[in-house]
Amino acid sequence: ASASTSKGPGGVEETKKSYKDSTTKTQKMQYGRHIGDRSTVQGRSQVRGQREDRKDYFGLTEAQAPEFDQEWGTKASGLFRPSIANTHPARNRGILKPGRSDKQRGLPHLKKN
């Protein structure tokens, strides 16, 4: 199981939860967007191949959801900053950098006689 919460100014919050149990073949995921006492929470669960999706609204109606999502996006824009890891190219993952050879470097090349 894992859970994370990101909070920003003005009561903006994002929550993520997940759970997986391979013995019972159960997977659950939940994603929430919150502004103060209003929120939308999306959930998905799968138990032995049966999938269920749901979306719940707290402090607002389903008709108000698009306006809420737009407000959340505007207020949460400062919530997510790129990490340093995202600014560097992938290392040691088979991605070649310009000017580098794709030749094997671990063992010397054997010459045939």
C-alpha distances in whole Angstrom, upper triangle without the diagonal:
4,7,11,14,17,21,24,28,29,26,24,20,17,14,11,8,6,4,6,9,12,14,14,14,11,10,9,10,11,14,16,20,21,25,26,26,26,22,21,18,17,15,14,13,15,15,18,19,20,19,19,19,20,21,21,24,24,28,29,30,29,32,32,28,30,32,29,27,30,30,26,27,30,29,25,27,27,24,23,25,25,24,26,24,25,29,29,30,28,29,29,28,31,32,36,37,40,43,41,42,40,42,40,40,39,42,46,47,50,53,55,59
4,7,11,14,17,21,24,26,23,21,17,14,11,8,6,5,7,9,12,15,18,18,17,14,12,11,10,11,12,14,17,19,22,23,24,23,20,20,16,16,14,15,15,17,18,21,22,22,20,20,19,20,20,21,23,23,26,27,29,28,31,30,27,28,30,26,24,27,27,23,24,27,25,22,24,24,20,19,21,21,20,23,21,22,26,27,27,25,27,28,26,30,30,34,35,38,41,39,41,39,41,39,39,38,42,45,47,49,53,55,58
4,7,10,14,17,21,22,19,17,13,11,7,6,4,6,9,12,15,18,21,20,20,17,14,12,10,9,10,11,14,15,19,20,20,20,17,17,14,14,13,15,16,18,20,23,23,23,21,20,19,19,18,19,20,20,23,24,26,25,29,27,24,25,27,23,22,24,24,20,21,24,22,19,21,21,17,17,19,20,19,22,21,22,25,27,28,26,28,29,28,31,32,35,36,39,42,40,42,40,43,41,41,41,44,47,49,52,55,57,61
4,7,10,14,17,19,16,14,10,8,6,5,7,9,12,16,19,22,24,24,23,20,17,14,12,11,10,11,12,14,16,18,19,19,16,16,14,15,15,17,18,21,23,26,26,26,23,22,20,20,19,19,20,20,22,24,26,25,28,26,23,24,25,21,20,22,22,18,18,21,19,16,18,17,13,13,16,17,16,20,19,19,23,24,26,25,27,28,27,31,31,34,34,37,40,39,41,39,42,41,41,40,44,47,49,52,55,58,61
4,7,10,14,15,12,11,7,6,5,6,9,12,15,19,22,25,28,27,26,23,20,17,14,12,10,9,10,11,13,14,16,16,14,14,13,15,16,18,20,23,25,29,29,28,25,24,21,20,19,18,18,18,20,21,24,23,26,24,21,22,22,19,18,20,19,15,16,18,16,13,15,15,11,12,15,17,17,20,20,20,23,25,27,27,29,31,30,33,32,36,36,39,42,41,43,42,44,43,43,43,47,50,52,55,58,60,64
4,7,11,13,11,8,6,5,7,9,12,15,19,22,25,28,31,30,29,26,23,20,16,14,12,10,10,10,12,14,16,16,14,15,15,16,18,20,23,26,28,31,31,30,27,26,23,22,20,20,19,19,20,21,24,24,26,23,20,21,21,18,16,18,17,13,14,15,13,10,12,11,7,9,11,14,14,18,18,18,21,23,26,26,28,30,29,33,32,34,34,37,40,39,42,41,44,43,43,43,47,50,51,55,58,60,64
4,7,9,7,6,4,7,9,12,15,18,22,25,29,31,34,33,32,29,26,23,19,17,14,12,10,9,10,11,14,14,13,15,16,18,20,23,25,28,31,34,34,33,30,28,25,24,21,20,19,18,19,20,23,24,25,22,20,21,20,17,16,17,15,12,13,14,11,9,12,10,7,10,12,15,16,20,21,21,23,26,28,28,31,33,33,36,35,37,37,39,43,42,45,44,47,46,46,46,50,53,55,58,61,64,67
4,7,6,5,6,9,12,15,18,22,25,28,32,35,37,37,35,32,29,26,22,19,16,14,11,10,10,11,14,15,14,16,18,20,22,25,28,31,34,37,37,36,32,30,27,26,23,22,20,19,19,20,23,24,25,22,20,20,19,16,15,16,13,11,12,12,8,7,9,7,5,9,11,15,16,20,21,21,23,26,28,29,32,35,34,37,35,38,37,39,42,42,45,44,47,47,47,47,51,54,56,59,62,65,68
4,6,6,9,12,15,18,22,25,29,32,35,38,41,40,39,35,32,29,25,22,19,16,14,12,10,10,14,15,15,18,20,22,25,28,31,34,37,41,40,39,35,33,30,28,25,23,21,20,19,20,24,25,25,22,21,21,19,16,16,16,13,11,13,12,8,8,10,9,8,12,14,18,19,22,25,24,25,29,31,32,35,38,37,40,38,41,40,42,45,45,48,48,51,51,50,51,54,57,59,62,65,68,71
4,6,9,13,16,19,22,26,29,33,36,39,42,41,39,36,33,29,26,22,19,16,13,10,7,8,11,12,14,17,19,22,25,28,31,34,37,41,40,39,35,33,29,27,24,22,19,17,16,18,21,22,23,19,18,19,17,14,15,15,11,10,13,11,8,9,12,11,11,15,17,21,23,26,28,27,28,32,34,35,38,41,40,43,41,44,43,45,48,48,51,50,54,54,53,54,58,60,62,65,68,71,75
4,6,10,13,16,19,23,26,30,33,36,39,37,36,33,30,26,23,19,17,13,10,7,5,5,9,10,11,14,16,19,22,25,28,31,34,38,37,36,32,30,27,24,21,19,17,15,14,16,19,21,22,18,17,18,17,13,14,15,12,10,13,13,9,10,13,13,11,15,18,21,23,26,28,27,29,32,34,35,38,40,39,42,41,43,43,45,48,48,51,50,53,53,53,53,57,60,61,65,68,70,74
4,7,10,14,17,21,24,28,31,34,37,35,34,30,27,24,20,17,14,11,8,6,5,7,10,10,10,12,14,17,19,23,26,29,32,35,35,33,30,27,24,22,19,17,16,14,14,15,18,19,20,17,15,16,15,11,12,13,10,7,10,10,7,6,10,10,8,12,15,18,20,24,25,24,26,29,31,32,35,37,36,39,37,40,40,42,45,45,48,47,50,50,50,50,54,57,58,62,65,67,71
4,7,10,13,17,20,24,27,30,33,32,30,27,24,20,17,14,11,8,6,5,6,8,11,10,9,11,12,14,17,20,22,26,29,32,32,30,27,25,22,20,17,16,15,14,15,16,19,19,21,18,16,17,16,13,12,14,12,9,11,12,10,8,11,11,8,11,14,17,19,22,23,22,25,28,30,30,33,35,34,37,36,39,38,41,44,44,46,45,48,48,48,48,52,54,56,59,62,65,68
4,7,10,14,17,21,24,27,30,29,27,24,20,17,14,11,7,6,5,6,9,11,13,12,10,10,10,12,14,17,19,23,25,29,28,27,24,22,19,17,15,15,14,14,16,17,19,19,21,18,15,17,17,13,12,14,13,10,11,13,12,9,12,12,9,10,14,16,17,21,21,20,23,26,28,27,30,32,31,34,33,36,36,39,42,41,43,42,45,45,45,45,49,52,53,56,59,62,65
4,7,10,14,17,21,24,26,25,24,20,17,14,11,8,6,5,7,8,12,13,14,13,10,10,9,10,11,14,16,20,22,26,25,24,21,20,17,16,14,14,14,14,17,18,20,19,22,20,17,19,19,16,15,17,17,13,14,17,15,13,15,16,12,13,16,18,19,22,22,22,25,27,29,28,30,32,31,34,33,36,37,40,43,42,44,42,45,44,45,45,48,51,53,56,59,61,65
4,7,11,14,17,20,23,22,20,17,14,11,8,6,5,6,9,12,15,17,17,16,13,12,10,10,10,12,14,17,19,22,22,22,19,17,15,15,14,15,16,16,19,20,22,21,24,22,19,20,21,18,16,19,19,16,16,19,18,15,17,18,14,14,17,18,19,22,21,21,24,26,27,26,28,30,28,31,31,34,35,38,41,40,42,40,43,42,42,42,45,49,50,53,56,58,62
4,7,11,14,17,19,18,17,14,11,8,6,5,7,9,12,14,18,19,19,18,15,14,11,11,9,11,12,14,17,20,20,19,17,16,15,14,14,15,17,18,21,22,23,22,25,24,21,23,24,21,19,23,23,19,20,23,22,19,21,22,18,18,20,21,21,24,23,23,27,28,29,27,29,31,29,32,32,36,37,40,43,41,43,41,43,42,43,42,45,49,50,53,56,58,62
4,7,10,13,16,15,14,11,8,6,4,6,9,12,15,18,21,23,23,22,18,17,13,12,10,9,10,12,14,17,17,17,15,15,14,15,16,17,19,20,24,25,25,24,27,27,23,25,27,24,22,25,26,22,23,26,25,22,24,24,21,20,23,23,22,25,24,23,27,28,29,27,29,29,27,30,31,34,36,39,42,40,41,39,42,40,41,40,43,47,48,51,54,56,60
4,7,10,12,12,11,8,6,5,6,9,12,15,19,21,25,26,25,25,21,20,16,14,11,11,9,10,11,14,15,16,14,15,15,16,18,19,22,23,26,27,28,26,30,30,26,28,30,27,25,29,29,26,26,30,29,26,28,28,25,24,26,26,25,28,26,26,30,31,31,29,30,30,28,31,32,36,38,41,44,42,43,40,42,41,42,41,44,47,48,51,54,56,59
4,6,9,9,8,6,4,6,9,12,15,18,22,24,28,30,29,28,25,23,19,17,14,12,10,10,10,12,13,14,14,15,16,18,20,22,25,26,30,30,31,29,32,32,29,30,33,30,28,31,32,29,29,32,32,29,30,31,27,26,28,28,27,30,27,27,31,31,31,28,30,30,27,30,32,35,37,41,43,41,42,39,41,39,40,39,42,45,47,49,52,54,57
4,6,6,6,5,7,9,12,15,19,22,25,28,32,33,32,31,28,26,22,20,17,14,12,11,10,11,13,15,15,16,18,20,23,24,27,29,32,33,33,32,35,35,32,34,36,34,32,35,36,32,33,36,35,32,34,35,31,30,32,31,31,33,30,31,34,34,34,31,32,32,30,32,34,38,40,43,46,44,44,41,43,41,42,40,43,46,48,49,53,54,58
4,6,5,7,8,12,15,18,21,25,28,31,35,36,35,34,31,28,25,22,19,16,13,11,10,10,12,15,15,18,20,22,25,27,30,32,35,36,36,34,37,38,34,36,39,36,34,37,38,35,35,38,38,35,36,37,33,32,34,33,32,34,31,31,35,35,34,31,32,31,29,31,33,37,39,43,45,42,42,39,41,39,40,38,41,44,45,47,51,52,55
4,6,8,11,14,17,21,24,27,31,33,37,38,37,36,33,31,27,25,21,19,15,13,11,10,13,15,17,19,22,24,27,29,32,33,37,38,38,36,40,40,37,38,41,39,37,40,41,38,38,42,41,38,39,40,37,35,37,36,35,37,34,35,39,38,38,35,35,34,32,34,37,40,43,46,49,46,46,43,44,42,43,41,43,47,48,50,53,54,57
4,5,9,12,16,19,22,25,29,31,35,36,35,34,31,28,25,22,19,16,13,10,8,7,11,12,14,16,19,21,24,26,29,31,35,35,35,33,37,37,34,36,39,36,35,38,39,36,37,40,40,37,39,39,36,35,37,37,36,38,36,36,40,40,39,36,37,36,34,36,38,42,44,48,50,48,48,45,46,44,46,44,46,50,51,52,56,57,60
4,7,10,14,17,21,24,28,30,34,35,34,33,29,27,23,21,17,14,11,8,6,5,8,10,12,14,17,19,22,24,28,30,34,34,33,32,35,36,32,34,37,35,33,36,37,34,34,38,38,35,36,37,34,33,35,34,34,36,33,33,37,37,36,33,35,34,31,33,35,39,41,45,47,45,45,42,43,42,43,42,44,48,48,50,53,54,58
4,7,10,14,17,20,24,27,30,32,30,29,26,23,20,17,14,11,7,6,4,6,9,9,10,12,14,16,19,21,25,26,30,30,30,28,32,32,29,31,34,31,29,33,34,31,31,35,34,32,34,35,31,30,33,32,32,35,32,32,36,36,36,33,34,34,32,34,35,39,41,45,47,45,45,43,44,43,44,43,46,49,50,52,55,56,60
4,7,10,14,17,21,23,27,29,28,27,23,20,17,14,11,8,6,5,7,9,10,10,9,11,12,14,17,19,22,24,28,28,28,26,29,30,26,28,30,28,26,29,30,27,28,31,31,28,30,31,28,26,29,29,29,31,29,28,32,33,32,30,32,32,29,32,33,37,39,42,45,43,43,40,42,41,42,41,44,48,49,51,54,55,59
4,7,10,14,17,20,24,25,24,23,19,17,13,11,7,6,4,6,8,12,12,12,10,10,10,11,14,15,19,20,24,24,24,23,26,26,23,25,27,25,23,26,27,24,25,28,28,25,27,28,25,24,27,27,27,30,28,28,32,33,32,30,32,33,30,33,34,37,39,42,45,44,44,42,44,43,44,43,46,50,51,53,56,58,61
4,7,10,14,17,20,22,22,20,16,14,10,8,6,5,6,9,12,15,15,14,11,11,10,11,12,14,16,18,22,22,22,21,24,24,20,22,24,21,19,23,24,20,21,25,24,21,23,25,21,21,23,24,24,27,26,25,29,30,30,28,30,31,29,32,32,36,37,40,43,42,43,41,43,42,43,43,46,49,50,53,56,57,61
4,7,10,13,17,19,18,16,13,10,7,6,4,6,9,12,15,18,18,17,14,12,10,9,9,11,13,15,18,18,19,18,21,20,17,19,21,18,16,20,21,17,18,22,21,18,21,22,19,19,22,23,24,27,26,25,29,30,31,29,32,33,31,34,34,37,38,41,44,43,45,42,45,44,45,45,48,51,52,55,58,60,64
4,7,10,14,16,16,14,10,8,6,5,6,9,12,15,18,22,21,20,16,14,12,11,9,11,12,14,17,17,18,16,19,18,15,16,18,15,13,16,17,14,15,18,17,15,17,19,16,16,19,20,21,25,24,23,26,28,29,28,31,32,30,33,32,36,37,39,43,42,43,42,45,44,45,45,48,51,52,55,58,60,64
4,6,10,12,12,10,7,6,4,6,9,12,15,18,21,25,24,22,19,17,14,12,10,9,10,11,13,14,15,15,17,16,13,14,16,12,11,14,14,11,13,16,15,13,16,17,14,15,19,21,22,26,25,24,27,30,31,30,33,35,33,36,35,38,39,41,45,44,46,44,47,47,47,47,51,54,55,58,61,63,67
4,7,10,11,9,5,5,7,9,12,15,18,22,25,28,27,26,22,20,16,14,11,11,10,10,12,12,14,14,16,14,11,12,13,9,8,11,11,7,10,12,11,10,13,14,12,13,17,19,21,25,25,24,27,29,31,31,34,36,34,37,36,39,39,41,45,44,46,45,48,48,48,49,52,55,56,59,62,65,68
4,6,7,6,4,7,8,12,15,18,21,25,27,31,30,29,25,22,19,17,13,12,10,9,10,11,14,15,17,14,12,14,13,9,10,12,10,8,11,13,11,10,14,15,12,15,18,21,23,27,27,26,29,32,33,33,36,38,37,40,39,42,42,44,47,47,49,48,51,51,51,51,55,58,59,62,65,68,71
4,6,5,6,9,12,15,18,22,25,28,31,35,34,32,29,26,23,20,16,14,12,10,10,11,14,15,17,13,12,14,12,9,10,12,9,7,11,11,9,9,13,14,13,16,19,22,24,28,29,28,30,33,35,35,38,41,39,42,41,43,43,45,49,49,51,50,53,53,53,54,57,60,62,65,68,70,74
4,6,8,11,14,17,20,24,26,30,33,36,36,34,31,28,25,22,18,16,13,10,9,12,15,17,19,15,15,17,15,12,13,15,12,11,14,15,12,13,16,17,15,18,22,25,26,30,31,30,33,36,38,38,41,43,42,45,44,46,46,48,52,52,54,53,56,56,56,56,60,63,64,68,71,73,77
4,7,10,12,16,19,23,25,29,31,35,34,32,29,26,23,20,16,13,11,7,6,9,13,15,17,14,14,17,15,12,14,16,14,13,16,17,15,16,19,20,18,21,25,28,29,33,34,33,35,38,40,40,43,45,44,47,46,49,48,51,54,54,56,55,58,58,58,58,62,65,66,69,72,75,78
4,7,10,14,17,20,23,27,29,33,32,30,27,24,20,17,14,11,8,5,4,6,10,12,14,11,10,13,12,9,11,13,11,10,14,15,14,14,18,19,18,20,24,27,29,32,33,32,34,37,39,39,42,44,42,45,44,47,47,49,53,52,55,53,57,56,57,57,61,64,65,68,71,73,77
4,6,10,13,17,20,23,26,30,29,27,23,20,17,14,10,8,6,5,7,7,10,11,13,11,9,12,12,8,9,13,11,9,13,15,14,13,17,18,16,18,22,25,27,30,31,29,32,35,36,36,39,41,39,42,41,44,44,47,50,50,52,50,53,53,54,54,57,60,62,65,68,70,74
4,7,10,14,17,20,23,27,26,23,20,17,13,11,7,6,5,6,9,8,10,9,12,10,8,10,12,9,9,12,12,10,13,16,15,14,17,19,17,19,22,25,26,30,30,29,31,34,35,35,38,40,37,40,39,42,43,45,49,48,50,48,52,51,52,52,56,59,60,63,66,68,72
4,7,10,13,17,20,23,22,20,17,14,11,8,6,5,7,8,12,12,12,12,15,14,11,13,15,12,11,15,15,13,15,18,17,16,19,21,18,19,23,24,26,30,29,28,31,33,34,33,36,38,36,38,38,41,42,44,48,47,49,47,50,50,50,50,54,57,58,61,64,66,69
4,7,10,14,17,20,19,17,14,11,8,6,4,6,9,11,15,14,14,12,16,15,12,14,16,14,13,16,17,15,16,20,19,18,20,22,20,20,23,24,26,30,29,27,30,33,33,32,35,36,34,36,36,39,40,43,46,45,47,45,48,47,48,48,52,55,56,58,61,63,67
4,7,10,13,17,16,14,11,8,6,5,6,8,12,14,17,17,17,15,19,19,16,18,20,18,16,20,21,18,19,23,23,21,23,25,22,22,25,26,27,30,29,28,31,33,34,32,35,36,33,36,36,39,40,43,47,45,47,44,47,47,48,47,51,54,55,57,60,62,66
4,7,10,13,12,11,7,6,4,6,9,12,15,17,21,21,20,18,21,22,18,20,23,21,19,23,24,21,22,26,26,23,25,27,24,24,27,27,28,31,29,28,32,33,33,31,34,35,32,34,34,38,40,42,46,44,45,43,45,45,46,46,49,52,53,55,58,60,63
4,7,10,10,8,6,5,7,9,12,14,18,20,24,24,23,21,24,25,22,24,27,24,23,26,28,25,26,29,29,27,29,30,27,26,29,30,30,33,31,30,34,35,35,33,35,35,33,35,36,39,41,44,47,46,46,44,46,45,46,46,49,52,53,55,58,59,63
4,6,6,5,4,6,9,12,15,18,21,24,27,27,26,24,27,28,25,27,30,28,26,29,31,28,29,32,32,30,32,33,30,29,32,32,32,35,32,32,35,36,35,33,35,35,32,34,35,39,41,44,47,45,46,43,45,44,46,45,47,51,51,53,57,58,61
4,5,5,7,9,12,14,18,20,24,26,30,30,29,27,30,31,28,30,33,31,29,33,34,31,32,36,36,33,35,36,33,32,35,35,35,37,35,34,38,39,38,36,37,37,34,36,38,41,44,47,50,48,48,45,47,46,47,46,49,52,53,55,58,59,62
4,6,8,11,15,18,21,24,27,30,33,33,32,30,33,34,31,33,36,34,32,36,37,35,35,39,39,36,38,39,36,35,37,37,37,39,37,36,40,40,39,36,38,37,34,36,38,41,44,47,50,48,48,44,46,45,47,45,48,51,52,53,56,57,61
4,6,10,13,16,20,23,26,29,33,32,31,28,31,33,30,31,34,33,31,34,36,33,33,37,37,35,36,38,35,34,36,36,36,39,36,35,39,39,38,35,37,36,33,35,36,40,43,45,48,46,46,43,45,44,46,45,47,51,51,53,56,56,60
4,7,10,13,17,20,24,26,30,29,28,25,28,30,27,29,32,30,29,32,34,32,32,36,36,34,36,38,35,34,36,36,37,40,37,36,40,40,39,37,39,39,36,38,39,42,45,47,50,49,49,46,48,47,49,48,50,54,54,56,59,60,63
4,7,10,14,17,20,23,27,26,25,22,25,27,24,25,28,27,25,28,30,28,28,32,32,30,32,34,31,30,33,33,34,37,34,33,37,38,37,35,37,37,34,36,37,40,42,45,48,47,47,44,47,46,48,47,50,53,53,55,58,59,63
4,7,10,13,17,20,23,22,21,19,22,23,20,22,25,24,22,26,28,25,26,30,30,28,30,32,30,29,32,33,34,37,35,33,37,38,38,36,39,39,36,38,38,42,44,47,50,48,49,46,49,48,50,49,52,55,56,58,61,62,66
4,7,10,14,17,20,19,18,15,19,20,17,18,22,20,19,22,24,22,23,26,27,25,27,29,26,26,29,30,31,34,33,31,35,36,36,35,37,38,35,37,37,41,42,45,48,47,48,46,48,48,49,49,52,55,56,58,61,62,66
4,7,10,13,17,16,14,12,16,17,14,16,19,18,17,20,22,20,21,24,25,23,26,28,25,25,29,30,31,35,34,32,35,37,37,36,39,40,37,39,39,43,44,47,50,49,50,48,51,50,52,52,55,58,58,61,64,65,69
4,7,10,13,12,11,9,13,13,11,13,16,14,13,17,18,16,18,21,21,20,23,25,23,23,27,28,30,34,33,31,34,37,37,36,39,40,38,40,39,43,44,46,50,49,50,48,51,51,52,52,56,59,59,62,65,67,70
4,7,10,10,9,8,12,12,10,13,15,13,13,17,18,16,18,21,21,20,23,25,23,24,28,29,31,35,34,33,36,38,39,38,41,43,40,43,42,45,46,49,52,52,53,51,54,54,55,55,58,61,62,65,68,70,73
4,7,6,6,7,10,9,8,12,13,10,12,15,15,14,17,19,19,18,22,24,22,23,27,29,31,35,35,33,36,39,40,39,42,44,42,44,43,47,47,50,53,53,54,53,56,56,56,57,60,63,64,67,70,72,75
4,5,8,10,12,11,10,14,14,11,13,16,15,14,17,19,18,18,22,24,21,23,27,30,32,35,35,34,37,40,41,41,44,45,43,46,45,48,49,51,55,54,56,55,58,57,58,58,61,65,66,69,72,74,77
4,7,10,12,10,10,14,13,10,13,16,14,14,18,19,18,18,22,24,22,24,28,31,33,37,37,36,38,41,43,43,46,48,46,48,47,51,51,53,57,56,58,57,60,60,60,61,64,67,68,71,74,76,80
4,7,8,6,7,11,10,8,11,14,13,13,16,18,17,18,21,24,22,25,28,31,33,37,37,36,38,41,42,42,46,48,45,48,47,50,50,52,56,56,58,56,59,59,60,60,64,67,68,71,74,76,80
4,5,5,7,10,11,10,12,15,15,15,18,20,20,21,23,26,25,27,30,33,35,39,39,37,40,43,43,43,47,49,46,48,47,50,51,53,56,56,58,56,60,60,61,61,65,67,68,71,74,76,80
4,5,5,8,10,10,11,14,15,15,17,19,20,20,23,26,25,26,29,32,34,38,37,35,38,41,42,41,45,46,44,46,45,48,48,50,54,54,56,54,57,57,59,59,62,65,66,69,71,73,77
4,6,7,8,10,11,13,14,15,17,19,20,21,23,26,26,27,30,33,35,39,39,37,39,42,43,43,46,48,45,47,46,49,49,51,55,55,57,55,59,59,60,61,64,67,67,70,73,75,79
4,6,6,6,9,10,11,12,14,16,17,18,20,23,23,24,28,30,33,37,37,35,37,40,41,41,45,47,44,47,45,48,48,50,54,54,56,54,58,58,59,60,63,66,67,70,72,74,78
4,5,5,6,9,10,10,12,14,15,16,18,21,20,21,25,27,30,33,34,31,34,37,38,38,41,43,41,43,42,44,45,47,50,50,52,51,54,54,55,56,59,62,63,66,69,71,74
4,5,5,6,9,10,11,13,14,15,17,20,20,21,24,26,29,32,33,30,32,35,36,36,40,42,40,42,40,43,43,44,48,48,50,49,53,53,54,55,58,61,62,65,67,69,73
4,5,5,6,9,10,11,12,14,16,19,19,20,24,26,29,33,33,31,33,36,37,38,41,44,41,43,42,44,44,46,49,50,52,51,54,55,56,57,60,63,63,67,69,71,75
4,5,5,6,9,10,10,12,14,17,16,18,22,24,27,31,31,29,31,35,36,36,40,42,40,42,41,43,43,45,49,49,51,50,53,54,54,55,59,61,62,65,68,70,74
4,5,5,6,9,10,10,12,15,15,16,19,21,24,28,28,26,28,31,32,33,36,39,36,39,37,40,40,41,45,45,47,46,50,50,51,52,55,58,59,62,65,67,70
4,5,5,6,9,10,11,14,15,16,19,21,24,28,28,26,28,31,32,33,37,39,37,39,37,40,39,41,44,45,47,46,50,50,51,52,56,58,59,62,65,67,71
4,5,5,6,8,10,13,13,15,18,21,24,28,29,27,28,32,33,34,38,40,39,41,39,41,41,42,46,46,49,48,52,52,53,54,57,60,61,64,67,69,73
4,5,5,6,8,11,10,12,16,19,21,25,26,24,26,29,31,32,35,38,36,38,36,39,39,40,44,44,47,46,49,49,50,51,54,57,58,61,64,66,70
4,6,5,6,10,10,11,14,16,19,23,24,21,23,27,28,29,32,35,33,35,33,36,35,37,41,41,43,43,46,47,47,48,52,54,55,59,61,64,67
4,6,6,9,10,12,14,17,20,23,25,23,24,27,29,31,34,37,35,37,35,37,37,38,42,42,45,44,48,49,49,50,54,56,57,61,63,66,69
4,6,7,8,11,14,17,20,23,25,23,24,28,30,31,34,37,36,38,36,39,38,39,43,43,46,46,49,49,49,50,54,57,58,61,64,67,70
4,5,5,7,10,14,16,20,21,19,21,25,27,28,31,34,32,35,33,35,35,37,40,40,43,42,46,46,46,47,50,53,54,58,61,63,67
4,6,7,9,12,15,18,20,17,19,22,24,26,29,32,31,33,31,33,32,34,37,38,40,40,43,44,44,45,49,51,52,56,59,61,65
4,6,7,10,13,16,18,17,18,21,24,25,28,31,31,33,31,33,32,34,37,37,40,40,43,44,43,44,48,51,52,56,58,61,65
4,7,10,12,16,17,16,18,21,23,24,27,30,29,32,30,33,32,34,37,37,40,40,43,43,42,43,47,50,51,55,57,60,64
4,7,9,13,14,12,14,18,20,21,24,27,26,28,27,29,28,30,34,34,36,36,39,39,39,40,43,46,47,51,54,56,60
4,6,9,11,10,11,15,17,19,21,25,24,27,25,27,26,28,31,31,34,34,37,37,37,38,41,44,45,49,52,54,58
4,7,8,6,8,11,14,15,18,21,21,23,21,23,22,24,27,27,30,30,33,33,33,34,38,40,42,45,48,51,54
4,5,5,7,10,13,14,16,19,19,22,20,22,21,24,27,26,29,29,32,32,31,32,35,38,40,43,46,49,52
4,5,5,7,11,12,14,17,18,20,19,20,19,21,24,24,26,27,29,29,28,29,33,35,37,41,44,47,50
4,6,6,8,9,11,14,14,17,16,18,17,20,22,22,24,24,27,26,26,26,30,33,34,38,41,44,47
4,6,8,9,12,15,14,17,15,17,16,19,22,21,24,24,27,27,27,28,31,34,35,39,42,44,48
4,7,9,12,15,15,18,15,16,15,17,20,20,23,23,26,27,26,28,31,33,35,39,41,44,47
4,6,8,12,13,15,12,13,12,14,17,17,20,20,23,23,23,24,28,30,31,35,37,40,44
4,6,10,10,11,8,10,9,12,15,14,17,17,20,20,20,22,25,27,28,32,35,37,41
4,7,6,8,7,9,10,13,16,14,16,15,18,18,18,20,23,26,27,30,33,36,39
4,5,8,7,9,9,13,15,13,15,14,16,16,15,16,20,22,24,27,30,33,37
4,6,7,9,11,14,16,13,14,12,14,13,13,13,17,20,21,24,27,30,34
4,6,9,11,15,17,14,14,12,15,14,15,15,19,21,22,26,29,31,35
4,6,10,13,14,12,12,9,12,12,13,14,17,20,20,23,26,28,32
4,7,10,12,10,11,9,13,14,15,17,20,22,22,26,28,30,34
4,7,8,6,8,7,11,12,13,16,19,20,20,24,26,29,32
4,6,6,9,10,13,15,15,18,21,22,22,26,28,31,34
4,6,9,11,14,16,16,20,22,23,23,27,28,31,34
4,7,10,12,15,15,18,21,20,20,24,25,28,31
4,7,9,11,11,15,17,17,17,21,23,26,29
4,5,8,9,13,15,15,14,18,20,22,26
4,7,9,12,14,14,14,17,19,22,25
4,6,9,10,11,10,13,15,18,21
4,6,7,8,9,12,15,17,21
4,6,7,9,12,15,18,22
4,7,9,12,16,19,22
4,6,9,12,15,18
4,6,9,13,15
4,6,10,13
4,6,9
4,6
4
